Amino acid sequence: MIRLLIVGALLAPIWGTGKVLVSRDDALAEAFPGAAFRQETLWPTEAQHLRAEKLAGVSILDRPVHRWVAERDDSIVGFAYFDRHRVRTLPETLMIAVLPNGKLESVRVLHFGEPVDYLPRPRWYAQFPGLRLDDQLRLKKGIHAVTGATLTARATVHASRRSLALHAVLSGQ
């Protein structure tokens, strides 16, 4: 009985309700070193929401958009969007970092609720920087699929497309 409790305690962080992999503040600092951040809350109009959904090619919840603006030396160096969604049955939170030119800076996993077996390796996430909201930002196009983590890969691509579409519409691009 004691052995089972010890093993269970050791496995709880892996098989439990999820794991915070990096904090919001650490993720922001990694994406935009030396930047100062300010949060904006934006309320897309119905027309902006519909346009963003059309651009993304995936559904976007109708709610306010919270984004962090990264500034260094009185210039905007990027934006960060946090997308919380369900992968299979459990939540995941990603930070989608976007450069002022509308390209992805990075995609970082902040929280992952599914078993870690469904989490792609860092090398897979390295495919995202430099991509735009176009046909290359799709699985089996510019993004390689992940065996055993198809739902995570799909959720990551959809979150990236949502964030880039909202960024484009809300920034007037």
ABEGO torsion letter per residue (X at the ends): XAAAAAAAAAAAAAABAEBBABBAAAAAAAABBGBBBBBBBBBBBAAAAAAAAAAAGBBBBBBBBBBBBBBBGGBBAEBBBBBBBBAAABBBBBBBBBBAAGBBABBBBABBABBAAABBBAAAAAAABGBBBBAABBBGBABBBBBGAAAAAAAAAAAAAAAAAAAAAAAGX
